Every structure is written in C-alpha cells, then in structure tokens.
Amino acid sequence: MNLDALWMPFSANKTFKQNPRILTSAQGMYFTDDKGRQILDGCAGLWCVNAGHGNERITQAIAEQSKKLDFAPFFNMSHDIGFKAAERLVEMAPKGFDKAFFTNSGSESADTSLKIALAYHAARGETGRVKFIGREKGYHGVNFGGTSVGGIGGNRKAFNHLLPFVDHIRHTLDIERNGFSKGLPAYGAEWADELENRIFTLHDPKSIAAVIIEPMSGSAGVIVPPQGYLQRIRDICTKHGILLIFDEVITGFGRTGGDWATNTMGVTPDILNCAKGLTNGTVPMGAVLVGNEIYNTVVDAAPEGAIEFAHGYTYTAHPLACAAAIATLDVYRDEGLFERAGQLAPKFEQAAHSLKGLPFVKDIRNIGLVAGIELETSAEGLGKRAGLVQQKCYEAGVLMRLTGETLALSPPLIVNEAQIDQIFSTIGEAVKAVANESA
Ligand code: PLP
C-alpha cells in the first residue's frame, strides 16, 4: 500500500510509517486490521459509533437513500428527509429545544453555535455582546471559532493568531482533592465563580455573547464536572444575559449513562451542539439545537422574505446524513441503548477503578460509559508512557484513545460485561508490563 499521498490528521506523519496501524473493516464491537487481527473497539471509533459498527438498519438506510436522492440544494428549497431528520432529533432532544440547524461535524457545530449567539444578541439590539468565554483544556473542534474558544494548548499554539475577543476560565481537573472520584467529583463547584470574577474584572458583562462548555471534557482526558459546578455556570450566565452553549458532541447520545449530559447532569444550556453519535459515525453530520425563543428572535428580526441567518454549508442536511441520522436514532430507541448505557455504568465504573493501585496510575475518572485512566508522566515526556501502554493494548487486541497521559475509554453502548472486563484487564496487564520494562 502506498502511504505517501495521505496527510494524516492529528498524527505524527513522519513516524507513522515505522509501524502503521491500518484498519480494513469493522463489525459490531470489533475492527479488523490489515494483519487480520480483531481489535476490540474500546473508544467507539472516536466517541461516535455508539450503536456499534456496521449496524444494518443504518447502513441500509444510507444505501437506499443514495439511490433515491443523493443530493439536494438549499436556498429556499429543501427535501423531505431533511425535515424528518430534524423532527426526529428535536423529538429526542432535551426539553426546550425546538429547532435543529444541521452541520457536518462537531467543529462546524461549534462555529455555527457561536454565530447563532452573535446573531441572537444582534437581533435584540445588543450588538456590544461580541466576546466568548471558553475554558482551559476545552475542545470544540478545529475550525477557527472552535480553536479560539478551545483551551488545549498544543492545538492553539500552532496557530497563534486566533479570534480576538475570547477569554478562558480554568478547567475543573483537581486530582489533589478529587483523585479517583466516581462520577461527578465532590469538590470544585466554586471554580465556576471565576467566570463571574473574570467578567467583572476583565470585561463588561454586557460584552459577553456566550460561554461554551463541554459538560464532560473528553479530549482533554475525561474531566467530569464537580457536583454543582454546571448549575453555578448556568446561574451566572442567566444573571448576566449571557448565552450558555453546551458542546455535547461527545456526551450526547447515551455516553454519560442517559440520553444527554444536559439531562443526566440536570442543567440546561441555551444552545446545544452535537455530532458524532448523531449518525453513529457513518456519514459526517452535526447539529446545533436551540429553543423557539432564540430561533424566533433571529428570524423575526429580518425583513419579510430576507435571509435571516446567512449561514449554511453545501452539505447541510445532506440526504445521506439525514437517512443515517433517522436510522441511528431509531436504533438507539428500539434497542434501548441509552438505558443499556445507564445499566452498564456501575459495572464499567467498578472495572475502571479496579486499576487503582497499579504502578504509575495517577487518577481514574468516569461517568456513564466513559472513563479516563491517567498515568504519571515519565522522564521521556508527556504521553510517552501512556503511549506505550496504548500500543501494548492494541497489540493485545484492544483499541483506546490517548489524550496526553490519559487512556480514554468510551466503547460502543452495545458492549457487554465480558468485553468491559477484557478492556480493563488488557490495560492492567499493559501497565504492569510497561512498569516492568522501565524498572
Ligand atoms: N466538540 C467536542 C466536544 C469534541 O469532542 C469534538 C471532537 O472530538 C469536536 C467538537 C469536533 O468534532 P469534529 O471532529 O466532528 O469536528
């Protein structure tokens, strides 16, 4: 196979070729690689294949749609399946979300949500609300808006001229007080108060358009919010007329042990972003959900017959993505996968925390069917030790995501108890082997 032409995303392109890991097919819980090995998918691809790989209802719906209507333009035109997909998504969205704007990714959802926030304030005559606040370690994709409000150092540093008018508050990782927490950690609700301090000391509250937050930060290493933290952020935003955006690109569609983090954590944003699990990872699609108040404000501010929101992508509500989304949401409902995630969560938690006490295991964090195992950083540098563990797990037939020094687990929601045991025992063996080799 010629490995020369593809510029791989978020990869070490120069060293990849020394030991290329190449996947060739996938079914259910497993990938197969080019050496014929079966690899248990411990991360649902990239937190997206929640119903498992190759689900026939989904793949068939896409195939049939491709023969029926392969593409449709917008500009005062749409198609039946676009309306149906939006209706289905809104039906299963948290209460108060009435409209869906489709995108093609989580990154596009992030940028779309920021633009909706600006459009909303402008429509109400609050044109001075132009600033955004994100968080350190936050991840909202790779487009300009998302990178700017994101707070993962490496992703920002490479592009040092990002959007102006953006500030960040602290993340909530506090291993000293909350180490080895199960579910929402006990300490740290007060980190939310930094938002209010900052908007008074560095900004005018009336200059802030929106605060954007992942209810659980995945890409920074599974950071679960402390009890009470999100509610305090919600209250501060409400008090100052600031829109709160939840980026549920990872946490949506069952990941936290229920349908949405908004519901499992009991705090409702003004704008909700999703992607990934929306189509089970099959066809790129994201969405931004808002309530009627935001939609009507933006739409009613425009003259009759004018374009109200000058935004959209060629592939917005792409028919194949819509077919995939409808089938995926049907599968989640008919197979009870969100309920299954909730039922398996205690087993998953117990298996993850069974690794406590192994060499170099610095912290374990979890909620629903997601867990992060953070290792101590070795003298070789950030991510090197966890990288060795990840490689050993792959060779032993289990795939997981590596974020910094954290091994992140988020299997498809169809995972069974034996597979959960396999995931964590494989990690345990790999950690011990790496410790022995470095002794
Ligand atoms: N937002 C969050 C919370 C994410 O985790 C991700 C991707 O991991 C994104 C946005 C970006 O999504 P995409 O890669 O589909 O652009």
Residues whose N, C-alpha, C, O or C-beta is under 5 A from the ligand:
A	BS01	PLP	S105 G106 S107 E108 Y139 H140 G141 E214 G218 S219 D247 V249 I250 A275
